[in-house]
Amino acid sequence: MSDVKNLVACKSCKRLYDSAQLKTSGQTACRLCGGALTKDWQGYLAIIDFEKSEIAKTMGISDNGKYALKVR
């Protein structure tokens, strides 16, 4: 798992990405929705089974992965 300090969040869907991996691949937007990325986020949420997760349903998450709870 990545160091939390190296993660960036999508401003639209709140998905978290490792900034070093994005830099290596040359990617500048979210792979899931194409939204802008930011280092300004709080709270860490790991969704393992979005279909059974009440939190995922509440947040509108439709894919397993790492997410931020709050993104600015």
N, C-alpha and C positions, 0 to 999 in steps of 0.2 A: 504494500500500500504506500502511497505517496505521503510525504510530509505535508501536514495540513497547511503549512506556510507557503507551499508551492502550488496550491490549488487556486483556480479561477472559476467563477460561476457565470452561467449564462443569465443575462438580465431578464430574459423572457421566460424560460422554463426552469431555471434554477439548477440545472444540471452542473455538477462539478467536474473539472478536468485538470489534469496535471499540466502546469504551464510549460515545464521542460519538454514534455512529449509533444505539445502543440507547437512549440518553437522548432523542434526537430523536423516535424512534418510540414511546417510552413502554414499551418492552419491559424486563422485569425477569427473564426466565428464558431458558434456551437454546431456540433455535428448532428444534433438531434433536430433543432429547429432553425438554425442559421442566425440566431440572435447574437448580439454583441456580448463580449466577455468582460468581466471586471474582477479585480482583487478585493473589492469592497463588499464582503458578505459575512454573515454570522450564522452559527448553528450548523451542525453536521447531521445529515440523515442518510442512512443506508437502507434502500428498499430492496428486499430479496425476492418478494413475490407480490408485485403490484396488484394482482387480481384479488388477493385475499387481504390486502392491507387497507385498513380504514383510514390511516393517515394519508396514504397515496391517493385514495378516493377524494378525501377532503382537499388535498393540495392540487388535484387534477393531474397527477402523475400517471403516465401510461407506459412506463418502461422501467425495468429494474436498473439500479445504479446508485450513485452517490449524488445527493442533492443538498443545497443550502436551504436553511429555513427562512433567512432574510437576506435579500439582495438589494443594494442601493445603486 
